């Protein structure tokens, strides 16, 4: 089926070729190229056919289809022999360059005899000599064949490396890689890395580089102790080769790197992302390299005892690690043997064995902000975090275990959880026999206890519907067991959980109607609890204290929801009842709970100093009288109070101590997620963003382990944004790639807006990482998706505006204008004055910068639109966050006119911008902006209008003013321009 309209003339053909050239390599581009060759054959002119054949050979070469590339080249060579005049200098250069492509393709096919490879090299030499071309490229191919075969390469290397480069030599980056690999094969890691440095530093690049060099340099970097550099290059280099069939070997080396650095789980994640390569790679040599890297990874996973993990492999069946490793080993062994048979050596088998025999280079190297273990990727992995402290041993005797669980539960002790967990496992067994012991009670009572404990855990995760249902079920079982006091408590818990359910008629928890609805529900729950309390006499003290605490908690939550002064006093009254009862019965845990509720009530009502005073007294009590397991939560609250009082150092100290105290208890019983999140916020206030990033990612990891995926992905998203703000672009992209590749993300099981936010951050990171093509593609997709967000046109306006700018950077101004029009339409529904103004101004600048005078009319039209936005904003009373929209517009008029050579208009616009800005003051953060405007005006006036005298007057006055105000850094560029103007005079 055709993938594009059939060109009717050569102009349409050339346009179609250009469009296809913008596509990524792969089947779509290749099939289109094949169709365009068919179309080109209908025209009498041979030149369009030459262009189409060149495009097709490129598609085959970089689409990893080496068997087809030589066939296309044979047609080109025939055309050249028959009609050499058809090939201008550029086409002739491309033809002779691609002799090397054919040599590479033939080398990758084990069915091609070695004699045929040498014959082709001789053909290349003869053709080059006949055309009067230098032979350095030929000797380069001879050297690569020697390396491939496994011959002594010393002479071949000398014959190539000692020759002067020619216009047909491989690019500097590719030759650098070959030189470095020569040293690497000789065992000289340091010399190889020195040779590679220009490529690894990004000073030399091409279609395949630096991705190819990076993949080879990873292990030498580890062996020489450069672990941070290896990590950095792995993240950037993998992104440059993933899912690319022509770079399958490079992907294999990244998988090997993961296997040898304790990152087996990441390796499996990357393998899943590249599972298509099993079937898409048509090059046997590339496939051999890929499969060997895969086998290194799978071998390591199996050695670690995870052979039964599911593994992404060949299509058509489900694989385990063990099964896929066996299949990969068989296929790779066969490929290596075929190459060795063809070459008459054992080089490929030996190289494969060397890779498989490598021992891990590091036990652990944290590669991403989301480190994962093989346990994390196991099916149905338990959603529990690693224990900070092992829980106390549970009794072996079943009656003792049941009694111990209930005793610890009465105290609120964290070790109760381990007892309940053990009991849940025992009771679920088919052969469970309940002890006949009056002290233990009937089985129905134990089942009720287990349900109540499960309900409490659900409530801790804010799963209120589940919690309410489980508490009601527990109440029914307690009733069957003849335990009315427990029935009352379970029903009270169900009442509170039901009251905490979000209102169905509002999505905004802060909405006034929603708050009133929830406050009313909590009031009703409290009333029902009081009545339930009155109707259940004879409660045991610890259960009555719990019921009193539920009553106080309901009123505290009502105050938190309503923020109404009339709700303050009832909270303190209930808390006083709880405290007096707990003190009378010496219930330490409930005394602490009452005091903590009182602190919270003071904080909610806005009295932070009193809250701090009371929490200090509570901490003193906890440190001396206990219960000690209340310390982490109490210290966490004190840290938040100190942050509210803007004492960030004290907040940091409290939260850090809270984390340290939490380590004294089993990790699944003390929730440290919020402590980590709060510490991240505090560290940002302290100006320690790297430390904040660590706490933020740890918070996300803990949320994930507890099964709170949405909260975890939100935290990870914040971490990704922070890493981008810190300039850690590759960390940001790697983290987001991992999140977006998560099975639940791919299956659409997470909130679509959350996923869109993650993709938006990733697109911005790609742009920051100078991957304009990938960033633009992601933005275009997001703009199309967000166009359907009828409930959020403002976000669509923002996304469409950013999309327009990236399309402008790519030179696609027609599509950019369409995106900007979408942004304007959405802006009409939800104004985004600043974002839209910025978009239109930036598009105007880009068009004038790229097109010069030819783009001036369109650029000025964009600025006119930006002027209308500024007028709308002024009418609406909108104030921008930085400089005014009018000032920014005047400055952009100056730049746009300067790019187009309209210097008088540019100078007039810049003078207007300066007038709108006004001169800066000593503490004015506009000094840099003012100085840049003066500098541009001085350059236009002095350099382009050739009026140095007034320009120098302007610049000298500005330098003097800035210097006097202490803005010496801003004055430097102006002084430099002034010195240049004086030199030119």
Secondary structure as GFF3:
##gff-version 3
##sequence-region A 1 985
A	DSSP	alpha_helix	10	21	.	.	.	ID=ss1
A	DSSP	alpha_helix	27	40	.	.	.	ID=ss2
A	DSSP	alpha_helix	46	62	.	.	.	ID=ss3
A	DSSP	alpha_helix	66	82	.	.	.	ID=ss4
A	DSSP	three_ten_helix	84	86	.	.	.	ID=ss5
A	DSSP	alpha_helix	89	97	.	.	.	ID=ss6
A	DSSP	alpha_helix	99	107	.	.	.	ID=ss7
A	DSSP	alpha_helix	114	130	.	.	.	ID=ss8
A	DSSP	alpha_helix	136	149	.	.	.	ID=ss9
A	DSSP	alpha_helix	154	161	.	.	.	ID=ss10
A	DSSP	alpha_helix	172	185	.	.	.	ID=ss11
A	DSSP	alpha_helix	189	200	.	.	.	ID=ss12
A	DSSP	alpha_helix	211	223	.	.	.	ID=ss13
A	DSSP	alpha_helix	227	239	.	.	.	ID=ss14
A	DSSP	three_ten_helix	245	247	.	.	.	ID=ss15
A	DSSP	alpha_helix	248	259	.	.	.	ID=ss16
A	DSSP	alpha_helix	264	273	.	.	.	ID=ss17
A	DSSP	alpha_helix	277	280	.	.	.	ID=ss18
A	DSSP	alpha_helix	284	303	.	.	.	ID=ss19
A	DSSP	beta_strand	310	311	.	.	.	ID=ss20
A	DSSP	beta_strand	319	320	.	.	.	ID=ss21
A	DSSP	alpha_helix	321	343	.	.	.	ID=ss22
A	DSSP	alpha_helix	347	357	.	.	.	ID=ss23
A	DSSP	alpha_helix	374	377	.	.	.	ID=ss24
A	DSSP	alpha_helix	398	411	.	.	.	ID=ss25
A	DSSP	alpha_helix	416	428	.	.	.	ID=ss26
A	DSSP	alpha_helix	443	460	.	.	.	ID=ss27
A	DSSP	alpha_helix	464	480	.	.	.	ID=ss28
A	DSSP	alpha_helix	484	499	.	.	.	ID=ss29
A	DSSP	alpha_helix	512	534	.	.	.	ID=ss30
A	DSSP	alpha_helix	541	562	.	.	.	ID=ss31
A	DSSP	three_ten_helix	565	567	.	.	.	ID=ss32
A	DSSP	alpha_helix	568	584	.	.	.	ID=ss33
A	DSSP	alpha_helix	588	604	.	.	.	ID=ss34
A	DSSP	alpha_helix	608	625	.	.	.	ID=ss35
A	DSSP	three_ten_helix	628	630	.	.	.	ID=ss36
A	DSSP	alpha_helix	631	644	.	.	.	ID=ss37
A	DSSP	alpha_helix	648	662	.	.	.	ID=ss38
A	DSSP	alpha_helix	673	685	.	.	.	ID=ss39
A	DSSP	alpha_helix	689	705	.	.	.	ID=ss40
A	DSSP	alpha_helix	709	725	.	.	.	ID=ss41
A	DSSP	alpha_helix	729	740	.	.	.	ID=ss42
A	DSSP	alpha_helix	743	746	.	.	.	ID=ss43
A	DSSP	alpha_helix	752	768	.	.	.	ID=ss44
A	DSSP	alpha_helix	772	786	.	.	.	ID=ss45
A	DSSP	alpha_helix	793	809	.	.	.	ID=ss46
A	DSSP	alpha_helix	813	829	.	.	.	ID=ss47
A	DSSP	alpha_helix	833	851	.	.	.	ID=ss48
A	DSSP	three_ten_helix	852	855	.	.	.	ID=ss49
A	DSSP	alpha_helix	856	876	.	.	.	ID=ss50
A	DSSP	alpha_helix	885	899	.	.	.	ID=ss51
A	DSSP	alpha_helix	903	917	.	.	.	ID=ss52
A	DSSP	alpha_helix	927	939	.	.	.	ID=ss53
A	DSSP	pi_helix	940	944	.	.	.	ID=ss54
A	DSSP	alpha_helix	948	964	.	.	.	ID=ss55
A	DSSP	alpha_helix	968	984	.	.	.	ID=ss56
###
